[in-house]
Amino acid sequence: MPKLGRLARSVPDARDIADGLIARGVRLALGSSVYDPADPMRKMFFNILATFAEFEADLIRMRTREGMAIARAKDKLRGKQPKLSGKQQRELRRMHDAGAYSISDLAELFSVSRPTVYRTLARQAVAVAQGDGNYGIAPGTATNR
């Protein structure tokens, strides 16, 4: 069976893409047949394939949500682990506040990207404003998204 799901994720999207290709003179081959919007049988076959592709994508999304809900209920859903430990994040903040290091310098020193440095500083600024003594770093939580 052709992988129409790789072309589009919904029936209207598949139709729009196919119509755009046909308008540019591109022939769309689905398996052993060529999609022809003028032929009612081939048009129906294309729509059925697109419907199954959309159904398959919906099933995958539903199963993923169910799996995440189960993991969350069992407290197993942790997300991406932080690149910097709590101690490293506090040191990064201290070095930045001292004014002796640029963002690029900090990124190089801690072997992280500049966006990671910015996110860490922003999270800690919020935590300080909220009066959180550990700078918003809860043990075992992902802090680098």
N, CA, C and O atoms as a GROMACS GRO file, in nm:
protein
  580
    1MET      N    1   0.085  -0.118   0.000
    1MET     CA    2   0.000   0.000   0.000
    1MET      C    3   0.089   0.124   0.000
    1MET      O    4   0.186   0.130   0.075
    2PRO      N    5   0.056   0.221  -0.082
    2PRO     CA    6   0.135   0.344  -0.088
    2PRO      C    7   0.132   0.418   0.045
    2PRO      O    8   0.034   0.411   0.120
    3LYS      N    9   0.238   0.488   0.074
    3LYS     CA   10   0.248   0.563   0.198
    3LYS      C   11   0.198   0.705   0.178
    3LYS      O   12   0.276   0.800   0.176
    4LEU      N   13   0.069   0.720   0.162
    4LEU     CA   14   0.009   0.850   0.144
    4LEU      C   15   0.019   0.931   0.273
    4LEU      O   16   0.017   1.054   0.270
    5GLY      N   17   0.030   0.862   0.387
    5GLY     CA   18   0.044   0.929   0.515
    5GLY      C   19   0.170   1.013   0.523
    5GLY      O   20   0.178   1.107   0.603
    6ARG      N   21   0.269   0.981   0.442
    6ARG     CA   22   0.392   1.061   0.439
    6ARG      C   23   0.373   1.189   0.358
    6ARG      O   24   0.446   1.286   0.376
    7LEU      N   25   0.275   1.189   0.269
    7LEU     CA   26   0.247   1.306   0.188
    7LEU      C   27   0.163   1.407   0.264
    7LEU      O   28   0.188   1.528   0.258
    8ALA      N   29   0.064   1.359   0.336
    8ALA     CA   30  -0.028   1.449   0.406
    8ALA      C   31  -0.086   1.379   0.528
    8ALA      O   32  -0.085   1.256   0.536
    9ARG      N   33  -0.136   1.457   0.623
    9ARG     CA   34  -0.192   1.401   0.746
    9ARG      C   35  -0.344   1.409   0.754
    9ARG      O   36  -0.404   1.358   0.848
   10SER      N   37  -0.406   1.474   0.655
   10SER     CA   38  -0.552   1.480   0.654
   10SER      C   39  -0.600   1.473   0.509
   10SER      O   40  -0.525   1.498   0.416
   11VAL      N   41  -0.727   1.438   0.493
   11VAL     CA   42  -0.784   1.426   0.358
   11VAL      C   43  -0.781   1.560   0.285
   11VAL      O   44  -0.737   1.565   0.171
   12PRO      N   45  -0.828   1.670   0.348
   12PRO     CA   46  -0.821   1.798   0.276
   12PRO      C   47  -0.678   1.838   0.239
   12PRO      O   48  -0.655   1.893   0.131
   13ASP      N   49  -0.584   1.810   0.327
   13ASP     CA   50  -0.444   1.842   0.299
   13ASP      C   51  -0.394   1.760   0.180
   13ASP      O   52  -0.325   1.814   0.093
   14ALA      N   53  -0.427   1.632   0.176
   14ALA     CA   54  -0.385   1.545   0.066
   14ALA      C   55  -0.445   1.593  -0.066
   14ALA      O   56  -0.378   1.595  -0.169
   15ARG      N   57  -0.571   1.631  -0.061
   15ARG     CA   58  -0.637   1.681  -0.183
   15ARG      C   59  -0.572   1.810  -0.231
   15ARG      O   60  -0.550   1.826  -0.351
   16ASP      N   61  -0.542   1.901  -0.139
   16ASP     CA   62  -0.478   2.027  -0.178
   16ASP      C   63  -0.341   2.003  -0.241
   16ASP      O   64  -0.308   2.065  -0.342
   17ILE      N   65  -0.263   1.914  -0.181
   17ILE     CA   66  -0.130   1.884  -0.235
   17ILE      C   67  -0.143   1.820  -0.372
   17ILE      O   68  -0.073   1.858  -0.466
   18ALA      N   69  -0.232   1.722  -0.385
   18ALA     CA   70  -0.251   1.653  -0.513
   18ALA      C   71  -0.300   1.750  -0.620
   18ALA      O   72  -0.251   1.747  -0.733
   19ASP      N   73  -0.395   1.835  -0.585
   19ASP     CA   74  -0.447   1.932  -0.683
   19ASP      C   75  -0.337   2.030  -0.725
   19ASP      O   76  -0.329   2.068  -0.842
   20GLY      N   77  -0.252   2.070  -0.630
   20GLY     CA   78  -0.142   2.160  -0.663
   20GLY      C   79  -0.041   2.095  -0.756
   20GLY      O   80   0.011   2.159  -0.847
   21LEU      N   81  -0.014   1.967  -0.732
   21LEU     CA   82   0.079   1.895  -0.820
   21LEU      C   83   0.021   1.879  -0.960
   21LEU      O   84   0.092   1.898  -1.059
   22ILE      N   85  -0.106   1.844  -0.967
   22ILE     CA   86  -0.172   1.826  -1.098
   22ILE      C   87  -0.174   1.959  -1.174
   22ILE      O   88  -0.152   1.962  -1.295
   23ALA      N   89  -0.199   2.070  -1.103
   23ALA     CA   90  -0.203   2.201  -1.167
   23ALA      C   91  -0.068   2.238  -1.227
   23ALA      O   92  -0.061   2.311  -1.326
   24ARG      N   93   0.039   2.188  -1.169
   24ARG     CA   94   0.174   2.216  -1.220
   24ARG      C   95   0.218   2.113  -1.324
   24ARG      O   96   0.331   2.118  -1.373
   25GLY      N   97   0.130   2.020  -1.357
   25GLY     CA   98   0.162   1.921  -1.459
   25GLY      C   99   0.238   1.800  -1.407
   25GLY      O  100   0.295   1.724  -1.485
   26VAL      N  101   0.241   1.782  -1.274
   26VAL     CA  102   0.310   1.668  -1.215
   26VAL      C  103   0.212   1.553  -1.203
   26VAL      O  104   0.099   1.571  -1.157
   27ARG      N  105   0.255   1.434  -1.244
   27ARG     CA  106   0.169   1.317  -1.231
   27ARG      C  107   0.199   1.250  -1.098
   27ARG      O  108   0.315   1.221  -1.068
   28LEU      N  109   0.097   1.225  -1.020
   28LEU     CA  110   0.111   1.166  -0.887
   28LEU      C  111   0.082   1.016  -0.896
   28LEU      O  112  -0.032   0.976  -0.919
   29ALA      N  113   0.186   0.935  -0.877
   29ALA     CA  114   0.172   0.789  -0.882
   29ALA      C  115   0.150   0.736  -0.742
   29ALA      O  116   0.226   0.766  -0.650
   30LEU      N  117   0.045   0.656  -0.727
   30LEU     CA  118   0.013   0.591  -0.600
   30LEU      C  119   0.019   0.441  -0.623
   30LEU      O  120  -0.074   0.381  -0.676
   31GLY      N  121   0.130   0.383  -0.584
   31GLY     CA  122   0.148   0.240  -0.611
   31GLY      C  123   0.164   0.219  -0.760
   31GLY      O  124   0.254   0.277  -0.822
   32SER      N  125   0.078   0.137  -0.817
   32SER     CA  126   0.088   0.108  -0.960
   32SER      C  127  -0.004   0.195  -1.044
   32SER      O  128  -0.001   0.188  -1.167
   33SER      N  129  -0.086   0.279  -0.980
   33SER     CA  130  -0.177   0.364  -1.055
   33SER      C  131  -0.138   0.511  -1.043
   33SER      O  132  -0.072   0.552  -0.948
   34VAL      N  133  -0.178   0.587  -1.141
   34VAL     CA  134  -0.151   0.730  -1.144
   34VAL      C  135  -0.279   0.803  -1.106
   34VAL      O  136  -0.386   0.776  -1.161
   35TYR      N  137  -0.267   0.896  -1.010
   35TYR     CA  138  -0.384   0.973  -0.966
   35TYR      C  139  -0.428   1.065  -1.079
   35TYR      O  140  -0.351   1.146  -1.130
   36ASP      N  141  -0.553   1.051  -1.116
   36ASP     CA  142  -0.612   1.136  -1.219
   36ASP      C  143  -0.742   1.191  -1.163
   36ASP      O  144  -0.839   1.116  -1.146
   37PRO      N  145  -0.747   1.322  -1.133
   37PRO     CA  146  -0.868   1.378  -1.073
   37PRO      C  147  -0.989   1.375  -1.165
   37PRO      O  148  -1.102   1.393  -1.119
   38ALA      N  149  -0.968   1.351  -1.295
   38ALA     CA  150  -1.080   1.344  -1.388
   38ALA      C  151  -1.147   1.207  -1.387
   38ALA      O  152  -1.262   1.194  -1.429
   39ASP      N  153  -1.077   1.106  -1.340
   39ASP     CA  154  -1.129   0.970  -1.336
   39ASP      C  155  -1.196   0.947  -1.200
   39ASP      O  156  -1.126   0.948  -1.098
   40PRO      N  157  -1.328   0.926  -1.195
   40PRO     CA  158  -1.398   0.912  -1.067
   40PRO      C  159  -1.347   0.795  -0.982
   40PRO      O  160  -1.341   0.808  -0.860
   41MET      N  161  -1.310   0.684  -1.043
   41MET     CA  162  -1.263   0.568  -0.967
   41MET      C  163  -1.127   0.599  -0.901
   41MET      O  164  -1.106   0.568  -0.784
   42ARG      N  165  -1.037   0.659  -0.976
   42ARG     CA  166  -0.905   0.691  -0.920
   42ARG      C  167  -0.916   0.801  -0.815
   42ARG      O  168  -0.843   0.801  -0.716
   43LYS      N  169  -1.007   0.894  -0.837
   43LYS     CA  170  -1.030   1.001  -0.738
   43LYS      C  171  -1.083   0.940  -0.608
   43LYS      O  172  -1.040   0.978  -0.499
   44MET      N  173  -1.177   0.843  -0.620
   44MET     CA  174  -1.231   0.778  -0.502
   44MET      C  175  -1.121   0.696  -0.432
   44MET      O  176  -1.112   0.698  -0.309
   45PHE      N  177  -1.039   0.625  -0.508
   45PHE     CA  178  -0.931   0.546  -0.450
   45PHE      C  179  -0.834   0.637  -0.373
   45PHE      O  180  -0.790   0.603  -0.263
   46PHE      N  181  -0.802   0.751  -0.432
   46PHE     CA  182  -0.713   0.847  -0.365
   46PHE      C  183  -0.775   0.894  -0.233
   46PHE      O  184  -0.706   0.900  -0.131
   47ASN      N  185  -0.903   0.927  -0.236
   47ASN     CA  186  -0.971   0.974  -0.114
   47ASN      C  187  -0.976   0.865  -0.006
   47ASN      O  188  -0.963   0.895   0.113
   48ILE      N  189  -0.995   0.741  -0.048
   48ILE     CA  190  -0.996   0.630   0.049
   48ILE      C  191  -0.858   0.613   0.112
   48ILE      O  192  -0.846   0.596   0.233
   49LEU      N  193  -0.754   0.618   0.028
   49LEU     CA  194  -0.618   0.609   0.082
   49LEU      C  195  -0.588   0.724   0.179
   49LEU      O  196  -0.528   0.703   0.285
   50ALA      N  197  -0.630   0.843   0.142
   50ALA     CA  198  -0.608   0.960   0.229
   50ALA      C  199  -0.685   0.944   0.360
   50ALA      O  200  -0.636   0.984   0.465
   51THR      N  201  -0.805   0.887   0.354
   51THR     CA  202  -0.884   0.866   0.475
   51THR      C  203  -0.815   0.766   0.567
   51THR      O  204  -0.810   0.787   0.688
   52PHE      N  205  -0.762   0.658   0.511
   52PHE     CA  206  -0.690   0.560   0.593
   52PHE      C  207  -0.562   0.619   0.651
   52PHE      O  208  -0.526   0.590   0.765
   53ALA      N  209  -0.493   0.702   0.573
   53ALA     CA  210  -0.370   0.765   0.623
   53ALA      C  211  -0.404   0.858   0.740
   53ALA      O  212  -0.332   0.860   0.840
   54GLU      N  213  -0.512   0.934   0.728
   54GLU     CA  214  -0.554   1.024   0.837
   54GLU      C  215  -0.595   0.943   0.960
   54GLU      O  216  -0.562   0.979   1.073
   55PHE      N  217  -0.667   0.833   0.938
   55PHE     CA  218  -0.709   0.745   1.046
   55PHE      C  219  -0.587   0.689   1.120
   55PHE      O  220  -0.584   0.686   1.243
   56GLU      N  221  -0.488   0.643   1.044
   56GLU     CA  222  -0.366   0.588   1.103
   56GLU      C  223  -0.293   0.693   1.187
   56GLU      O  224  -0.245   0.664   1.297
   57ALA      N  225  -0.283   0.814   1.136
   57ALA     CA  226  -0.217   0.922   1.210
   57ALA      C  227  -0.294   0.955   1.337
   57ALA      O  228  -0.234   0.980   1.442
   58ASP      N  229  -0.427   0.955   1.329
   58ASP     CA  230  -0.510   0.981   1.448
   58ASP      C  231  -0.492   0.872   1.553
   58ASP      O  232  -0.486   0.901   1.672
   59LEU      N  233  -0.483   0.745   1.509
   59LEU     CA  234  -0.459   0.634   1.603
   59LEU      C  235  -0.326   0.649   1.674
   59LEU      O  236  -0.316   0.628   1.795
   60ILE      N  237  -0.223   0.685   1.600
   60ILE     CA  238  -0.091   0.703   1.660
   60ILE      C  239  -0.094   0.814   1.764
   60ILE      O  240  -0.040   0.798   1.873
   61ARG      N  241  -0.157   0.927   1.731
   61ARG     CA  242  -0.168   1.038   1.826
   61ARG      C  243  -0.245   0.996   1.951
   61ARG      O  244  -0.206   1.029   2.063
   62MET      N  245  -0.356   0.921   1.932
   62MET     CA  246  -0.436   0.878   2.045
   62MET      C  247  -0.357   0.783   2.136
   62MET      O  248  -0.360   0.797   2.258
   63ARG      N  249  -0.287   0.688   2.076
   63ARG     CA  250  -0.207   0.594   2.155
   63ARG      C  251  -0.094   0.666   2.230
   63ARG      O  252  -0.063   0.631   2.343
   64THR      N  253  -0.035   0.765   2.166
   64THR     CA  254   0.072   0.841   2.230
   64THR      C  255   0.017   0.916   2.351
   64THR      O  256   0.077   0.915   2.458
   65ARG      N  257  -0.098   0.982   2.334
   65ARG     CA  258  -0.160   1.054   2.446
   65ARG      C  259  -0.196   0.959   2.559
   65ARG      O  260  -0.174   0.991   2.676
   66GLU      N  261  -0.251   0.841   2.526
   66GLU     CA  262  -0.285   0.743   2.629
   66GLU      C  263  -0.161   0.696   2.704
   66GLU      O  264  -0.162   0.686   2.827
   67GLY      N  265  -0.055   0.667   2.630
   67GLY     CA  266   0.070   0.623   2.692
   67GLY      C  267   0.129   0.729   2.783
   67GLY      O  268   0.179   0.698   2.890
   68MET      N  269   0.123   0.854   2.740
   68MET     CA  270   0.174   0.964   2.824
   68MET      C  271   0.089   0.982   2.948
   68MET      O  272   0.141   1.012   3.056
   69ALA      N  273  -0.042   0.965   2.935
   69ALA     CA  274  -0.130   0.978   3.052
   69ALA      C  275  -0.101   0.868   3.153
   69ALA      O  276  -0.100   0.893   3.274
   70ILE      N  277  -0.079   0.747   3.106
   70ILE     CA  278  -0.045   0.636   3.196
   70ILE      C  279   0.088   0.663   3.265
   70ILE      O  280   0.101   0.644   3.386
   71ALA      N  281   0.187   0.708   3.187
   71ALA     CA  282   0.319   0.738   3.245
   71ALA      C  283   0.308   0.851   3.347
   71ALA      O  284   0.372   0.848   3.452
   72ARG      N  285   0.227   0.952   3.315
   72ARG     CA  286   0.209   1.064   3.408
   72ARG      C  287   0.143   1.017   3.537
   72ARG      O  288   0.179   1.060   3.646
   73ALA      N  289   0.044   0.927   3.525
   73ALA     CA  290  -0.025   0.874   3.642
   73ALA      C  291   0.070   0.793   3.730
   73ALA      O  292   0.054   0.791   3.852
   74LYS      N  293   0.166   0.726   3.669
   74LYS     CA  294   0.263   0.646   3.744
   74LYS      C  295   0.386   0.729   3.783
   74LYS      O  296   0.482   0.676   3.838
   75ASP      N  297   0.382   0.857   3.753
   75ASP     CA  298   0.492   0.950   3.781
   75ASP      C  299   0.621   0.906   3.711
   75ASP      O  300   0.730   0.917   3.767
   76LYS      N  301   0.606   0.858   3.589
   76LYS     CA  302   0.722   0.814   3.510
   76LYS      C  303   0.752   0.911   3.396
   76LYS      O  304   0.853   0.895   3.327
   77LEU      N  305   0.667   1.011   3.377
   77LEU     CA  306   0.685   1.106   3.266
   77LEU      C  307   0.772   1.220   3.316
   77LEU      O  308   0.725   1.307   3.389
   78ARG      N  309   0.897   1.219   3.277
   78ARG     CA  310   0.991   1.317   3.328
   78ARG      C  311   1.030   1.421   3.225
   78ARG      O  312   1.071   1.531   3.261
   79GLY      N  313   1.019   1.390   3.100
   79GLY     CA  314   1.062   1.484   2.998
   79GLY      C  315   1.212   1.478   2.978
   79GLY      O  316   1.281   1.388   3.027
   80LYS      N  317   1.261   1.575   2.906
   80LYS     CA  318   1.403   1.580   2.876
   80LYS      C  319   1.481   1.620   3.001
   80LYS      O  320   1.443   1.714   3.071
   81GLN      N  321   1.588   1.550   3.030
   81GLN     CA  322   1.670   1.579   3.146
   81GLN      C  323   1.753   1.704   3.122
   81GLN      O  324   1.792   1.731   3.009
   82PRO      N  325   1.780   1.781   3.226
   82PRO     CA  326   1.854   1.907   3.210
   82PRO      C  327   1.999   1.882   3.169
   82PRO      O  328   2.060   1.782   3.207
   83LYS      N  329   2.052   1.975   3.092
   83LYS     CA  330   2.192   1.963   3.050
   83LYS      C  331   2.285   2.006   3.162
   83LYS      O  332   2.399   1.961   3.170
   84LEU      N  333   2.237   2.094   3.248
   84LEU     CA  334   2.318   2.143   3.359
   84LEU      C  335   2.256   2.100   3.491
   84LEU      O  336   2.134   2.104   3.508
   85SER      N  337   2.340   2.060   3.584
   85SER     CA  338   2.290   2.024   3.717
   85SER      C  339   2.248   2.152   3.789
   85SER      O  340   2.276   2.262   3.743
   86GLY      N  341   2.180   2.136   3.901
   86GLY     CA  342   2.138   2.252   3.980
   86GLY      C  343   2.257   2.336   4.022
   86GLY      O  344   2.251   2.459   4.019
   87LYS      N  345   2.364   2.270   4.062
   87LYS     CA  346   2.486   2.342   4.105
   87LYS      C  347   2.545   2.420   3.987
   87LYS      O  348   2.586   2.534   4.003
   88GLN      N  349   2.548   2.358   3.870
   88GLN     CA  350   2.601   2.426   3.751
   88GLN      C  351   2.513   2.546   3.713
   88GLN      O  352   2.564   2.650   3.672
   89GLN      N  353   2.381   2.530   3.728
   89GLN     CA  354   2.291   2.640   3.695
   89GLN      C  355   2.311   2.758   3.790
   89GLN      O  356   2.311   2.874   3.747
   90ARG      N  357   2.330   2.728   3.917
   90ARG     CA  358   2.354   2.836   4.014
   90ARG      C  359   2.488   2.905   3.987
   90ARG      O  360   2.499   3.027   3.999
   91GLU      N  361   2.589   2.826   3.951
   91GLU     CA  362   2.720   2.883   3.918
   91GLU      C  363   2.712   2.968   3.792
   91GLU      O  364   2.772   3.075   3.785
   92LEU      N  365   2.637   2.922   3.692
   92LEU     CA  366   2.618   2.999   3.569
   92LEU      C  367   2.554   3.134   3.603
   92LEU      O  368   2.596   3.237   3.553
   93ARG      N  369   2.452   3.132   3.689
   93ARG     CA  370   2.384   3.255   3.730
   93ARG      C  371   2.482   3.349   3.801
   93ARG      O  372   2.485   3.469   3.775
   94ARG      N  373   2.561   3.291   3.894
   94ARG     CA  374   2.657   3.372   3.969
   94ARG      C  375   2.758   3.437   3.876
   94ARG      O  376   2.788   3.556   3.890
   95MET      N  377   2.811   3.359   3.781
   95MET     CA  378   2.911   3.411   3.688
   95MET      C  379   2.850   3.519   3.598
   95MET      O  380   2.916   3.618   3.567
   96HIS      N  381   2.727   3.498   3.556
   96HIS     CA  382   2.661   3.598   3.471
   96HIS      C  383   2.636   3.726   3.549
   96HIS      O  384   2.659   3.836   3.497
   97ASP      N  385   2.590   3.712   3.672
   97ASP     CA  386   2.562   3.831   3.755
   97ASP      C  387   2.688   3.909   3.787
   97ASP      O  388   2.682   4.031   3.806
   98ALA      N  389   2.803   3.841   3.793
   98ALA     CA  390   2.929   3.909   3.820
   98ALA      C  391   2.968   4.000   3.704
   98ALA      O  392   3.044   4.095   3.722
   99GLY      N  393   2.916   3.971   3.585
   99GLY     CA  394   2.940   4.056   3.469
   99GLY      C  395   3.073   4.032   3.399
   99GLY      O  396   3.107   4.106   3.306
  100ALA      N  397   3.148   3.934   3.440
  100ALA     CA  398   3.279   3.909   3.380
  100ALA      C  399   3.272   3.819   3.256
  100ALA      O  400   3.369   3.809   3.182
  101TYR      N  401   3.156   3.755   3.235
  101TYR     CA  402   3.144   3.660   3.125
  101TYR      C  403   3.026   3.696   3.036
  101TYR      O  404   2.920   3.736   3.083
  102SER      N  405   3.048   3.682   2.905
  102SER     CA  406   2.938   3.702   2.811
  102SER      C  407   2.858   3.573   2.801
  102SER      O  408   2.898   3.469   2.854
  103ILE      N  409   2.745   3.580   2.734
  103ILE     CA  410   2.662   3.461   2.712
  103ILE      C  411   2.741   3.357   2.634
  103ILE      O  412   2.735   3.238   2.666
  104SER      N  413   2.815   3.401   2.533
  104SER     CA  414   2.896   3.308   2.454
  104SER      C  415   3.004   3.242   2.539
  104SER      O  416   3.031   3.123   2.526
  105ASP      N  417   3.066   3.321   2.628
  105ASP     CA  418   3.168   3.265   2.717
  105ASP      C  419   3.107   3.159   2.807
  105ASP      O  420   3.164   3.051   2.825
  106LEU      N  421   2.991   3.189   2.863
  106LEU     CA  422   2.924   3.093   2.953
  106LEU      C  423   2.887   2.966   2.878
  106LEU      O  424   2.904   2.855   2.929
  107ALA      N  425   2.836   2.982   2.756
  107ALA     CA  426   2.798   2.866   2.676
  107ALA      C  427   2.920   2.778   2.650
  107ALA      O  428   2.911   2.655   2.659
  108GLU      N  429   3.033   2.840   2.619
  108GLU     CA  430   3.154   2.763   2.593
  108GLU      C  431   3.207   2.697   2.720
  108GLU      O  432   3.247   2.581   2.717
  109LEU      N  433   3.207   2.771   2.832
  109LEU     CA  434   3.256   2.716   2.958
  109LEU      C  435   3.176   2.595   3.005
  109LEU      O  436   3.232   2.498   3.057
  110PHE      N  437   3.043   2.602   2.987
  110PHE     CA  438   2.956   2.495   3.035
  110PHE      C  439   2.922   2.393   2.926
  110PHE      O  440   2.846   2.299   2.950
  111SER      N  441   2.978   2.411   2.808
  111SER     CA  442   2.957   2.320   2.693
  111SER      C  443   2.808   2.303   2.661
  111SER      O  444   2.760   2.192   2.642
  112VAL      N  445   2.738   2.416   2.654
  112VAL     CA  446   2.597   2.417   2.615
  112VAL      C  447   2.578   2.524   2.509
  112VAL      O  448   2.669   2.602   2.481
  113SER      N  449   2.460   2.528   2.451
  113SER     CA  450   2.432   2.630   2.350
  113SER      C  451   2.394   2.762   2.416
  113SER      O  452   2.359   2.766   2.534
  114ARG      N  453   2.401   2.868   2.339
  114ARG     CA  454   2.360   3.000   2.390
  114ARG      C  455   2.213   3.000   2.433
  114ARG      O  456   2.181   3.057   2.538
  115PRO      N  457   2.121   2.939   2.354
  115PRO     CA  458   1.982   2.935   2.399
  115PRO      C  459   1.965   2.866   2.535
  115PRO      O  460   1.879   2.904   2.614
  116THR      N  461   2.047   2.764   2.562
  116THR     CA  462   2.040   2.696   2.692
  116THR      C  463   2.079   2.793   2.803
  116THR      O  464   2.017   2.793   2.910
  117VAL      N  465   2.180   2.874   2.780
  117VAL     CA  466   2.221   2.973   2.880
  117VAL      C  467   2.108   3.073   2.902
  117VAL      O  468   2.075   3.104   3.017
  118TYR      N  469   2.050   3.123   2.794
  118TYR     CA  470   1.939   3.220   2.807
  118TYR      C  471   1.821   3.159   2.883
  118TYR      O  472   1.764   3.224   2.971
  119ARG      N  473   1.785   3.033   2.849
  119ARG     CA  474   1.672   2.969   2.918
  119ARG      C  475   1.702   2.950   3.066
  119ARG      O  476   1.615   2.972   3.150
  120THR      N  477   1.824   2.909   3.098
  120THR     CA  478   1.862   2.888   3.238
  120THR      C  479   1.853   3.019   3.316
  120THR      O  480   1.798   3.022   3.426
  121LEU      N  481   1.905   3.125   3.258
  121LEU     CA  482   1.900   3.256   3.325
  121LEU      C  483   1.757   3.304   3.341
  121LEU      O  484   1.720   3.359   3.445
  122ALA      N  485   1.675   3.284   3.240
  122ALA     CA  486   1.535   3.328   3.246
  122ALA      C  487   1.459   3.250   3.352
  122ALA      O  488   1.382   3.309   3.429
  123ARG      N  489   1.478   3.119   3.358
  123ARG     CA  490   1.410   3.037   3.459
  123ARG      C  491   1.451   3.079   3.599
  123ARG      O  492   1.367   3.087   3.689
  124GLN      N  493   1.578   3.106   3.617
  124GLN     CA  494   1.626   3.144   3.750
  124GLN      C  495   1.576   3.282   3.789
  124GLN      O  496   1.550   3.308   3.907
  125ALA      N  497   1.564   3.374   3.691
  125ALA     CA  498   1.512   3.507   3.721
  125ALA      C  499   1.368   3.496   3.770
  125ALA      O  500   1.328   3.567   3.863
  126VAL      N  501   1.289   3.410   3.709
  126VAL     CA  502   1.150   3.389   3.751
  126VAL      C  503   1.147   3.327   3.891
  126VAL      O  504   1.068   3.369   3.976
  127ALA      N  505   1.233   3.229   3.914
  127ALA     CA  506   1.237   3.162   4.044
  127ALA      C  507   1.277   3.259   4.155
  127ALA      O  508   1.222   3.254   4.265
  128VAL      N  509   1.374   3.348   4.126
  128VAL     CA  510   1.417   3.446   4.226
  128VAL      C  511   1.303   3.542   4.255
  128VAL      O  512   1.279   3.577   4.370
  129ALA      N  513   1.233   3.585   4.149
  129ALA     CA  514   1.120   3.677   4.167
  129ALA      C  515   1.009   3.612   4.250
  129ALA      O  516   0.937   3.682   4.322
  130GLN      N  517   0.995   3.480   4.241
  130GLN     CA  518   0.892   3.409   4.318
  130GLN      C  519   0.942   3.372   4.457
  130GLN      O  520   0.866   3.316   4.537
  131GLY      N  521   1.068   3.401   4.486
  131GLY     CA  522   1.122   3.372   4.618
  131GLY      C  523   1.159   3.226   4.638
  131GLY      O  524   1.163   3.179   4.752
  132ASP      N  525   1.185   3.154   4.531
  132ASP     CA  526   1.222   3.014   4.541
  132ASP      C  527   1.371   3.005   4.575
  132ASP      O  528   1.454   3.052   4.498
  133GLY      N  529   1.405   2.947   4.688
  133GLY     CA  530   1.542   2.941   4.735
  133GLY      C  531   1.635   2.857   4.651
  133GLY      O  532   1.756   2.878   4.652
  134ASN      N  533   1.580   2.760   4.576
  134ASN     CA  534   1.669   2.675   4.496
  134ASN      C  535   1.671   2.719   4.350
  134ASN      O  536   1.708   2.641   4.262
  135TYR      N  537   1.632   2.841   4.323
  135TYR     CA  538   1.633   2.898   4.189
  135TYR      C  539   1.547   2.818   4.091
  135TYR      O  540   1.582   2.807   3.973
  136GLY      N  541   1.437   2.764   4.138
  136GLY     CA  542   1.344   2.695   4.050
  136GLY      C  543   1.388   2.559   4.004
  136GLY      O  544   1.332   2.505   3.908
  137ILE      N  545   1.487   2.500   4.070
  137ILE     CA  546   1.538   2.372   4.027
  137ILE      C  547   1.492   2.266   4.125
  137ILE      O  548   1.553   2.248   4.231
  138ALA      N  549   1.387   2.197   4.092
  138ALA     CA  550   1.338   2.090   4.177
  138ALA      C  551   1.414   1.963   4.145
  138ALA      O  552   1.441   1.937   4.028
  139PRO      N  553   1.450   1.884   4.244
  139PRO     CA  554   1.524   1.760   4.216
  139PRO      C  555   1.447   1.669   4.123
  139PRO      O  556   1.327   1.646   4.140
  140GLY      N  557   1.518   1.617   4.022
  140GLY     CA  558   1.459   1.520   3.930
  140GLY      C  559   1.366   1.579   3.825
  140GLY      O  560   1.295   1.505   3.758
  141THR      N  561   1.366   1.711   3.810
  141THR     CA  562   1.279   1.770   3.708
  141THR      C  563   1.361   1.818   3.591
  141THR      O  564   1.476   1.858   3.606
  142ALA      N  565   1.299   1.815   3.474
  142ALA     CA  566   1.365   1.865   3.355
  142ALA      C  567   1.358   2.016   3.358
  142ALA      O  568   1.251   2.074   3.380
  143THR      N  569   1.470   2.081   3.334
  143THR     CA  570   1.473   2.226   3.338
  143THR      C  571   1.524   2.285   3.209
  143THR      O  572   1.546   2.406   3.202
  144ASN      N  573   1.544   2.205   3.107
  144ASN     CA  574   1.603   2.256   2.985
  144ASN      C  575   1.516   2.217   2.865
  144ASN      O  576   1.543   2.117   2.799
  145ARG      N  577   1.417   2.294   2.838
  145ARG     CA  578   1.326   2.261   2.727
  145ARG      C  579   1.340   2.359   2.617
  145ARG      O  580   1.271   2.346   2.515
   0.00000   0.00000   0.00000
